[in-house]
Amino acid sequence: MKNKILNTFTVDVEDYFQVEAFSSVIDRNGWDDFSSRVEKNTDVILNMLDETGVKGTFFVLGWIAARYPDVVKRIAEMGHEVASHGMSHQLIYNQDKEVFKKETIDSKLLLQDLSQQPVNGYRAATYSITNKSLWALDILVEAGFTYDSSIFPMRHDRYGISDACTTPNVLTTPNGSTIVEFPISTVKSRFFTLPIAGGGYFRLFPYLMTKWGLSKINKGGEPFVFYIHPWEVDPEQPQIDNISKFTKFRHYNNLNDCESRLKNLLKDFNFTTMSNVLQNKGLL
């Protein structure tokens, strides 16, 4: 039987060649040279959600929205929440503040124009709001975002704030403003932190382990964040050459199983948009 707690189903809408792990072998200036699969793959997820009556939050990359506006329009027309994934999928702590500000505002305005709905939520590329880039929260507030979902409460080679709050909360920014933060879900114990919220971890761990971790969060009375990328339901995507064995494993591991696991997830848990969950908790 499903737990009654409503959780958030989120999608980071980007294409297979845009992941940070490929940035050392794929120049952003050459993205247009790749064959895009984001429309087809996003439709797979949209159809799956439609079949189960689930509404989710889609954090759309501005680069994608500018080139494939129908993706954003379909997401909105099917009743889902449109949120921002930035413009160029660059790690925030490697960006100039003024460039980040311009990209953040430009992508927000573009998504609002295409979706004809307010864009209130933001998620950084590769969860790159860390202790080195907390300044970005003030720019999000200035740009009119009411919530963020970029902080991963764990240690990782590219992201993470290990001592961050693990539940939805109101953050005070470096300049003294406030923004609601919905951190990426983890299961913490005295000895380890288990990243259980989706993406590569969803493909790496057996589904029963994912189910156990997410159920544990719900049994504690809290909602969890689940995230997925459209390319993760596409085992036939082109293979990228000249990458390390570790990167190859992390990106391509269990792509064949991801769609069936998603169907199980949607049967086992209750989901809605990020805004709905935060409103239910009285944070928005």
KOLSE-310609 format. One record per atom (N, C-alpha, C, O): residue in three letters; x, y, z negated. Coordinates in steps of 0.02 Angstrom, whole numbers, plus 50000, padded with zeros to 5 digits. Layout:
<lumvexs>
ALAXYZ ...
</lumvexs>
This chain:
<lumvexs>
MET500424994050000 MET500005000050000 MET500445006250000 MET500945006649964 LYS500255011250041 LYS500635017450044 LYS500585021449979 LYS500065021649947 ASN501145024549960 ASN501125029449907 ASN500735035449931 ASN500775037249990 LYS500365038749888 LYS499945044349909 LYS500325050749921 LYS500055055449951 ILE500945051049900 ILE501345057149909 ILE501455058549983 ILE501625054050021 LEU501355064950003 LEU501485066950071 LEU502215068750079 LEU502495072650040 ASN502535065950129 ASN503235067250144 ASN503295071050209 ASN502805072050245 THR503895073150226 THR503985077050286 THR504325072950341 THR504845069950329 PHE504015072750399 PHE504315069550458 PHE504605075150501 PHE504225079450525 THR505255075150511 THR505565080550548 THR505995077850605 THR506275072350601 VAL506025081850658 VAL506405079950718 VAL506875085650735 VAL506655091450742 ASP507515084150743 ASP507995089150766 ASP508055088350842 ASP508365083650866 VAL507755093050878 VAL507685092350950 VAL508305094950985 VAL508395100950995 GLU508735090251003 GLU509355091551040 GLU509485085651085 GLU509185080351076 ASP509935086451133 ASP510075081051180 ASP510685077051158 ASP511065079251115 TYR510765071251189 TYR511285066551168 TYR511995069351173 TYR512425067451135 PHE512115073951221 PHE512785076551232 PHE512945082551188 PHE513485085351192 GLN512465084551145 GLN512555090551104 GLN512755089151032 GLN512845093850993 VAL512825082851014 VAL512995081250944 VAL513695083750928 VAL514145083650971 GLU513795085750867 GLU514435088650846 GLU515015083650854 GLU515575085650868 ALA514865077250845 ALA515395072250850 ALA515705071850920 ALA516255069350927 PHE515345074450971 PHE515615074351039 PHE515945080951058 PHE516195081651114 SER515955085851013 SER516175092551031 SER516915092851051 SER517125097451085 SER517305087951029 SER518015087951047 SER518135085651119 SER518665086851147 VAL517645082251148 VAL517715079851217 VAL517215082851265 VAL517275082051326 ILE516715086551239 ILE516215089751281 ILE516195097251265 ILE516035099251209 ASP516365101251314 ASP516355108551306 ASP515625111051312 ASP515265108951357 ARG515425115351266 ARG514745118051269 ARG514605121551336 ARG514035121551359 ASN515105124351365 ASN515005127751430 ASN514845122851486 ASN514625124751540 GLY514945116351472 GLY514795111351523 GLY514165107451510 GLY514025102551545 TRP513775109451461 TRP513165105751445 TRP512685105251505 TRP512365100051514 ASP512655110551545 ASP512185110351602 ASP512375105151654 ASP511975103551698 ASP512985102651650 ASP513205097551698 ASP512955090551681 ASP513005086051723 PHE512695089651622 PHE512465083051600 PHE511725082051619 PHE511335086851621 SER511555075851631 SER510865074051646 SER510465073951581 SER510605070051536 SER509975078351575 SER509595078951513 SER509075073351507 SER508775071151556 ARG508985071151445 ARG508485065951430 ARG508025068151373 ARG507635064251347 VAL508075074551354 VAL507725076851294 VAL506965076951304 VAL506595075651257 GLU506725078551364 GLU506005078751375 GLU505705071751366 GLU505215070851330 LYS505995066951400 LYS505755060051396 LYS505775057451325 LYS505295054451301 ASN506325058551291 ASN506415055751224 ASN505975059251173 ASN505715055951127 THR505875065751180 THR505425069251134 THR504715066651144 THR504335066051095 ASP504525065251206 ASP503855062551219 ASP503755055751185 ASP503205054251162 VAL504285051651182 VAL504225045251147 VAL504015046351075 VAL503575042951049 ILE504335051051042 ILE504175052550972 ILE503495055750966 ILE503105053950921 LEU503335060351010 LEU502675063551008 LEU502115058451016 LEU501615058750980 ASN502195053851062 ASN501685048751073 ASN501615044151013 ASN501065042050995 MET502175042550981 MET502165038350922 MET501785041850865 MET501385038650830 LEU501915048250856 LEU501565052050804 LEU500825052750821 LEU500395052450776 ASP500675053650884 ASP499975054350905 ASP499585047950891 ASP499005048150870 GLU499895042250903 GLU499565035750891 GLU499415034650817 GLU498945031050801 THR499815037550774 THR499725036450702 THR499395042350667 THR499285042150606 GLY499235047650705 GLY498905053450676 GLY499355057650630 GLY499105061250588 VAL500005057150640 VAL500485060750597 VAL500685067350631 VAL500805067550691 LYS500705072650591 LYS500975079050614 LYS501655080150581 LYS501745078750522 GLY502135082650621 GLY502805083550595 GLY503075090450610 GLY502735094650640 THR503685091550588 THR504035097850601 THR504605096550648 THR505025092250636 PHE504625100350703 PHE505135099450754 PHE505605105450753 PHE505415111050771 PHE506225104350731 PHE506735109550731 PHE507065109550800 PHE507465105250816 VAL506875114450841 VAL507065114450912 VAL507675118950923 VAL507695124650901 LEU508165116250957 LEU508755120050976 LEU508565125251029 LEU508215123651077 GLY508785131451019 GLY508605136751066 GLY508855135451136 GLY508525137151185 TRP509435132251143 TRP509705130551209 TRP509215126051246 TRP509115126851306 ILE508925121351210 ILE508425116851239 ILE507795120751258 ILE507535119951313 ALA507555124951213 ALA506935128651225 ALA506995133151287 ALA506515133851325 ALA507585136151297 ALA507675140651354 ALA507665136851420 ALA507445139651471 ARG507885130651420 ARG507925126851483 ARG507335122151493 ARG507155120451550 TYR507025120051439 TYR506465115351443 TYR505885117951400 TYR505705114851350 PRO505605123651420 PRO505075126751379 PRO504465122451369 PRO504115123151318 ASP504335117851416 ASP503745113451408 ASP503815108851348 ASP503315106651321 VAL504425107251327 VAL504525103251268 VAL504225106751207 VAL503855103751168 VAL504375113151200 VAL504115117051144 VAL503355117651149 VAL503005117051099 LYS503115118951209 LYS502395119751218 LYS502015113351201 LYS501485113551170 ARG502285107651221 ARG501955101251206 ARG501945099951131 ARG501435097751103 ILE502495101351098 ILE502525100451025 ILE501985104550991 ILE501625101950948 ALA501915110851011 ALA501425115250980 ALA500715113150998 ALA500275112950956 GLU500605111451062 GLU499935109551085 GLU499685103251050 GLU499075102351044 MET500145098851028 MET499945092650995 MET499875093650919 MET499785088750882 GLY499915099850898 GLY499755101450828 GLY500325100950779 GLY500215100750718 HIS500945100750804 HIS501515100250760 HIS501805107050744 HIS501655112050778 GLU502205107350692 GLU502535113550673 GLU503185114350712 GLU503585109650716 VAL503275120250741 VAL503905121850775 VAL504345125850728 VAL504125130850700 ALA504965123650720 ALA505445127050678 ALA506105127650718 ALA506165124950772 SER506585131250690 SER507195132850727 SER507785128450707 SER507885126950648 HIS508155126450757 HIS508785122750747 HIS509375127050772 HIS509905124450790 GLY509265133650771 GLY509785138150797 GLY509785138350872 GLY509325135850905 MET510315141250900 MET510355142050973 MET510855137351006 MET510685134151055 SER511465137050980 SER512005133851017 SER512305127750983 SER512815125051006 HIS512005125550928 HIS512235119550891 HIS512965120050870 HIS513345115250876 GLN513155125850845 GLN513825126750819 GLN513815126450743 GLN513325128550711 LEU514345123850714 LEU514405123650642 LEU514415130850615 LEU514815134950638 ILE513965132350568 ILE513905139250545 ILE514555141850516 ILE514745147550528 TYR514895137750478 TYR515505140150444 TYR516075141450493 TYR516595143950473 ASN515985139750557 ASN516465141450608 ASN516245147450650 ASN516605149450696 GLN515655150150635 GLN515385155650675 GLN515505162450642 GLN515545163050581 ASP515575167450685 ASP515585174350662 ASP514875176250637 ASP514375174150666 LYS514845180150584 LYS514195181750554 LYS513735185350603 LYS513135183950606 GLU514005190050641 GLU513585193850688 GLU513335189350745 GLU512775190150768 VAL513765184750768 VAL513545180050820 VAL512995175650793 VAL512495174450826 PHE513095173150732 PHE512575168950702 PHE511915172750694 PHE511385170050709 LYS511955178950673 LYS511355182950664 LYS510985183750730 LYS510375182950733 LYS511345185550783 LYS511025186550848 LYS510715180050873 LYS510145180150896 GLU511085174550868 GLU510815168250891 GLU510195166150851 GLU509715163550879 THR510215167350787 THR509655165350744 THR509025169250761 THR508485166350767 ILE509095175750770 ILE508515179850787 ILE508265178250857 ILE507665177550868 ASP508725177550905 ASP508535176150975 ASP508155169550980 ASP507645169151014 SER508405164350946 SER508075157850950 SER507385157950917 SER506915154850941 LYS507335161550862 LYS506685162150828 LYS506165165450872 LYS505605163050878 LEU506355170950904 LEU505895174550947 LEU505695170351008 LEU505115170351028 LEU506175166751036 LEU506035162451093 LEU505535156951074 LEU505055155851110 LEU505645153651018 LEU505205148250997 LEU504505150850981 LEU504015147550996 GLN504465156650950 GLN503805159550935 GLN503435161250999 GLN502825160251003 ASP503785163851048 ASP503465165651112 ASP503205159351147 ASP502645159451173 LEU503595154051147 LEU503395147951182 LEU502845144151145 LEU502385141451176 SER502885143951079 SER502415139951040 SER501785143751021 SER501275140751005 GLN501815150451024 GLN501255154751003 GLN501055153150930 GLN500465152950913 GLN501565152050889 GLN501455151050817 GLN502055153950780 GLN502595154550808 PRO501965155750717 PRO502535158250678 PRO503055152750670 PRO502895146950663 VAL503685154750672 VAL504235150050659 VAL504535151950592 VAL504905156850587 ASN504365148050541 ASN504555149750472 ASN505135145750445 ASN505445147650395 GLY505295140150478 GLY505795135650452 GLY506425135350494 GLY506405136450554 TYR506985133950461 TYR507635133750494 TYR508025127650470 TYR507995125850411 ARG508385124550516 ARG508865119250498 ARG509505120350538 ARG509495120750599 ALA510055120850502 ALA510705122150533 ALA510955116050572 ALA510815110350554 ALA511315117350625 ALA511655112050662 ALA512095108150614 ALA512495111050577 THR512025101550614 THR512445097050573 THR512425099050500 THR512925098250464 TYR511865101850477 TYR511765103450406 TYR512345107750379 TYR512585106650323 SER512555112650419 SER513175116150406 SER513105122350361 SER513525126850363 ILE512565122750322 ILE512565127550267 ILE512885123950207 ILE512585119550176 THR513495125950194 THR513895123150140 THR514115128750094 THR513895134450102 ASN514525127250046 ASN514785132550002 ASN515175137850041 ASN515245143550018 LYS515425135950100 LYS515795140650142 LYS515345145250182 LYS515575150250210 SER514705143550187 SER514265147450231 SER513595149250198 SER513095149950233 LEU513595150050133 LEU512985152050098 LEU512745158950121 LEU512165160650114 TRP513205162850148 TRP513025169450175 TRP512475168950228 TRP512105173750239 ALA512435163150261 ALA511925162250314 ALA511215162850286 ALA510755164750322 LEU511125161050222 LEU510455161350192 LEU510185168450193 LEU509585169550204 ASP510615173450181 ASP510385180350183 ASP510175182450253 ASP509705186350261 ILE510515179850303 ILE510315181450372 ILE509655178050388 ILE509245180950424 LEU509535172050363 LEU508895168750373 LEU508325172850342 LEU507805173650373 VAL508435175350282 VAL507925179450249 VAL507795185750291 VAL507225187550302 GLU508325188950312 GLU508265195050353 GLU507895193750418 GLU507525198050442 ALA507985187750446 ALA507655186050509 ALA506925184050500 ALA506565183150549 GLY506715183250437 GLY506005181850424 GLY505845174550412 GLY505255172750410 PHE506345170350402 PHE506215163350385 PHE506005162950312 PHE506275166450269 THR505515158650298 THR505295157750229 THR505585151550196 THR505595151050135 TYR505815146750237 TYR506135140850208 TYR506705138350253 TYR506725139650313 ASP507155134750220 ASP507725131750253 ASP507755124350234 ASP507545122450180 SER508035120350280 SER508135113250265 SER508815111150295 SER508855106950339 SER509335114250268 SER510005113150295 SER510505110250245 SER511055108350265 ILE510315109950182 ILE510795107950131 ILE510735100450116 ILE510205097950099 PHE511295097050123 PHE511325089850110 PHE511685088950043 PHE512285090450038 PRO511355086449991 PRO511665085849925 PRO512135079949919 PRO512015075149882 MET512685080149957 MET513175074649958 MET513825077249987 MET513865082950011 ARG514335072949985 ARG514975074550017 ARG514995071150086 ARG514805065350093 HIS515245074850135 HIS515305072250203 HIS515875075950236 HIS516075081350213 ASP516145073150291 ASP516705076550324 ASP516495083050358 ASP516925087250371 ARG515845083950374 ARG515635090050408 ARG515125094250369 ARG515035100050385 TYR514815091450319 TYR514285095150284 TYR514245092950211 TYR514605088550189 GLY513785096250176 GLY513625093950108 GLY513815098850053 GLY514335102150057 ILE513375099350003 ILE513505102649939 ILE513335097449886 ILE512755096349871 SER513845094349859 SER513735088349818 SER513315089649756 SER512955085149734 ASP513355095649728 ASP512975096949666 ASP512335100849678 ASP512045103649631 ALA512115101249741 ALA511495104849757 ALA510885101349728 ALA510895095249717 CYS510365105149716 CYS509725102349693 CYS509465097449745 CYS509515098849805 THR509195091949723 THR508965086749770 THR508225087149786 THR507985083249827 THR507865091749756 THR507135092449767 THR506985099349794 THR507395103949787 PRO506395100349825 PRO506215106949850 PRO506265112249794 PRO506035111049738 ASN506555117949810 ASN506685122949759 ASN506745129849791 ASN506785130549852 VAL506745134949749 VAL506855141849772 VAL507585143649758 VAL507805143449701 LEU507945145349811 LEU508645147149805 LEU508725154749802 LEU508365158449835 THR509195156949761 THR509395163949762 THR509995164549808 THR510495161149799 THR509955168949857 THR510485169749906 THR511055173949877 THR510965177049824 PRO511635174049910 PRO512195177949884 PRO512025185349873 PRO512315188549828 ASN511575188149913 ASN511395195249906 ASN510795196349860 ASN510565202049852 GLY510545190949829 GLY510015191649779 GLY509305190849805 GLY508835191749767 SER509235189049868 SER508565187549895 SER508395180349877 SER508795176849845 THR507805178149897 THR507615171149884 THR507345167949948 THR507065171249991 ILE507455161449952 ILE507185157450007 ILE507045150449980 ILE507415148049937 VAL506535147250006 VAL506375140449985 VAL506845135650021 VAL506945136150082 GLU507135131049984 GLU507575125950013 GLU507255119050004 GLU507065117149949 PHE507205115350059 PHE506995108350057 PHE507595104250077 PHE507705103050136 PRO508005101950028 PRO508625098450044 PRO508495091650076 PRO507955088750067 ILE508985089350112 ILE508935082750143 ILE508965077450088 ILE509365077950042 SER508545072450093 SER508435067750038 SER509015062950028 SER509285060150076 THR509195062049965 THR509695057149945 THR509445053549883 THR509005056049847 VAL509725047749870 VAL509605044249807 VAL510255044349768 VAL510765041849791 LYS510235047449710 LYS510835048249670 LYS510815043749608 LYS510295042849577 SER511395041049592 SER511475037349530 SER512115039949496 SER512445044549521 ARG512285037049442 ARG512895039049407 ARG513515037449448 ARG514035040649440 PHE513455032649492 PHE514045030149527 PHE514075031949602 PHE514615031749631 PHE513515033649632 PHE513525034849704 PHE512945039449724 PHE512465040449687 THR513015042149785 THR512475045849818 THR512315042249883 THR512755041349925 LEU511695040349891 LEU511485036649951 LEU511105041349998 LEU510565043649981 PRO511385042750057 PRO511035046850106 PRO510515042650142 PRO510675038350182 ILE509895043850127 ILE509355039250146 ILE508835042450192 ILE508325039350208 ALA508955048650214 ALA508425052650245 ALA508315051550319 ALA507825054050346 GLY508745047850352 GLY508615046850423 GLY509245047150465 GLY509795046150440 GLY509165048650530 GLY509725049350575 GLY510145042950578 GLY509885037450579 GLY510815043950579 GLY511265038250583 GLY511205033550524 GLY511315027550531 TYR511015036250465 TYR510935031950406 TYR510325027350415 TYR510335021650392 PHE509815029750449 PHE509225025750462 PHE509395019950507 PHE509105014450500 ARG509855021050553 ARG510065015650599 ARG510585011050567 ARG510615005050582 LEU510995013750523 LEU511525009850492 LEU511265005050440 LEU511434999150440 PHE510835007550394 PHE510585003350340 PHE510024998850365 PHE509645000850410 PRO509954992850337 PRO509354988750352 PRO508724992650332 PRO508724996550285 TYR508184991550370 TYR507584995450356 TYR507344994550284 TYR507104999350253 LEU507404988550257 LEU507174987450188 LEU507554991750138 LEU507284993650086 MET508184993250152 MET508574997650109 MET508315004750113 MET508255008250063 THR508175006950174 THR507875013650183 THR507205014150147 THR507075018950111 LYS506795009050156 LYS506145008950124 LYS506215009250047 LYS505845012850014 TRP506695005450021 TRP506805005549948 TRP506995012549924 TRP506725014949875 GLY507465015749959 GLY507695022349938 GLY507155027549941 GLY507075031549895 LEU506775027649996 LEU506245032550003 LEU505685031249953 LEU505385035949926 SER505525024849941 SER505015023249891 SER505235025449822 SER504815027749782 LYS505875024949807 LYS506135027049742 LYS506025034549733 LYS505845036749678 ILE506135038449785 ILE506005045649781 ILE505265047049767 ILE505105051049724 ASN504825043649803 ASN504105044549793 ASN503895042249723 ASN503475045449692 LYS504175036749699 LYS503995034349632 LYS504205039249578 LYS503925039349523 GLY504705043349595 GLY504915048649549 GLY504475054849553 GLY504595059849520 GLY503955054449595 GLY503475059949600 GLY503655065249650 GLY503335070549652 GLU504165064049692 GLU504395069149738 GLU504295067049811 GLU504325061049827 PRO504185071849856 PRO504175070349929 PRO504895069849954 PRO505355072549924 PHE504975066350010 PHE505635066050041 PHE505615069050111 PHE505085069950141 VAL506205070650135 VAL506305072950204 VAL506545066950245 VAL507025063650226 PHE506205065750300 PHE506475060950349 PHE506635064850413 PHE506255069250433 TYR507215063350443 TYR507395066750506 TYR507635061750558 TYR507895056450541 ILE507525063550620 ILE507735059350676 ILE507885063950735 ILE507645069650737 HIS508285061550782 HIS508425065350844 HIS508115061650903 HIS508095055450902 PRO507875065150954 PRO507585061651011 PRO508045056551043 PRO507815051351067 TRP508695058051046 TRP509155053351078 TRP509225046651041 TRP509475041851068 GLU508985046450978 GLU509045040350939 GLU508525035050958 GLU508575029350935 VAL508045036850999 VAL507565031851024 VAL507725030151097 VAL507295027551133 ASP508345031451118 ASP508535030651188 ASP509165026351195 ASP509715029151202 PRO509095019751192 PRO509685015451198 PRO509995015551268 PRO510555013051276 GLU509655018351317 GLU509915018451385 GLU510275025051402 GLU510445026151460 GLN510375029351354 GLN510725035651366 GLN511425034351393 GLN511725029251377 PRO511685038951433 PRO512375038251459 PRO512885037851402 PRO512815041251351 GLN513385033751412 GLN513915033051362 GLN514445038451372 GLN514645039951429 ILE514665041451318 ILE515175046551319 ILE515855043151312 ILE515955039051268 ASP516325045051355 ASP516995042051355 ASP517475045951310 ASP517325051551289 ASN518035042951297 ASN518595046151261 ASN518415048351190 ASN518675053451166 ILE517995044551157 ILE517835045951087 ILE518125040451044 ILE518265034951068 SER518215041850980 SER518505036950935 SER518025031050923 SER517415031650935 LYS518295025550901 LYS517875019750886 LYS517365021350831 LYS516795018950833 PHE517575025450783 PHE517125027250729 PHE516545031450754 PHE515965030250737 THR516705036450796 THR516175040650825 THR515715036550869 THR515105037350867 LYS515995032050908 LYS515585027650951 LYS515115023450909 LYS514525022850925 PHE515375020650855 PHE514945016650811 PHE514395020850780 PHE513815018950779 ARG514585026750754 ARG514105030950719 ARG513535033250765 ARG512965033950744 HIS513705034550829 HIS513195037150875 HIS512765031650905 HIS512155032550912 TYR513065026050924 TYR512695020950963 TYR512445015050922 TYR512085010850948 ASN512625014850858 ASN512425009250816 ASN511665008550811 ASN511315013150791 ASN511415002650829 ASN510715000650820 ASN510215005350855 ASN509645006150831 LEU510405008350910 LEU509925012350948 LEU509335008150972 LEU508775010550977 ASN509475001850987 ASN508944997351011 ASN508394996250959 ASN507824994750977 ASP508564996950895 ASP508084995350842 ASP507715001450815 ASP507245000850777 CYS507935007450835 CYS507695013450802 CYS506945014550812 CYS506595016350765 GLU506695013550873 GLU505985014750886 GLU505545010150844 GLU505045012350816 SER505725003750840 SER505314999150801 SER505355000750726 SER504855000050690 ARG505925002950703 ARG505985005050633 ARG505555011150619 ARG505245011650566 LEU505535015750666 LEU505115021650657 LEU504375019750650 LEU504015022550609 LYS504165014950689 LYS503465012650685 LYS503325009750616 LYS502785010850588 ASN503805005950588 ASN503715003350521 ASN503685008950469 ASN503275008850423 LEU504115013850477 LEU504135019450431 LEU503465023150430 LEU503215024850376 LEU503175024250488 LEU502545027850492 LEU501965023750462 LEU501465026650441 LYS502035017150461 LYS501525012950429 LYS501615012850353 LYS501125012250316 ASP502235013550330 ASP502375012550259 ASP502315018850216 ASP502245018350155 PHE502355024750248 PHE502345030950209 PHE501875036050240 PHE501705035650299 ASN501665040850200 ASN501235046350223 ASN501665052350241 ASN502125054150204 PHE501515055450298 PHE501915061050322 PHE501485066950343 PHE500905066150362 THR501785072850338 THR501485078850366 THR502055083650382 THR502635081750382 THR501885089950396 THR502395094850413 THR502755097350350 THR502515096450294 MET503325100350361 MET503705103050306 MET503325108750272 MET503315109250211 SER503015113050311 SER502625118550282 SER502065116050238 SER501935118750184 ASN501715110750260 ASN501165108050220 ASN501405105450153 ASN501085106550102 VAL501965101850153 VAL502235099150091 VAL502425104750043 VAL502275104549984 LEU502765109750070 LEU502985115350028 LEU502385119450001 LEU502405121849945 GLN501875120050042 GLN501265123450019 GLN500925119449963 GLN500695122349914 ASN500895112949972 ASN500595108649921 ASN500965109049855 ASN500665108149802 LYS501615110249858 LYS502015110949797 LYS502015118049770 LYS502325119449719 GLY501655122549803 GLY501605129449780 GLY502235133549791 GLY502335138649758 LEU502655131349838 LEU503275134949851 LEU503215139849909 LEU503635144249916 LEU502705139149950 LEU502585143850005 LEU501905147249995 LEU501705151450036 
</lumvexs>
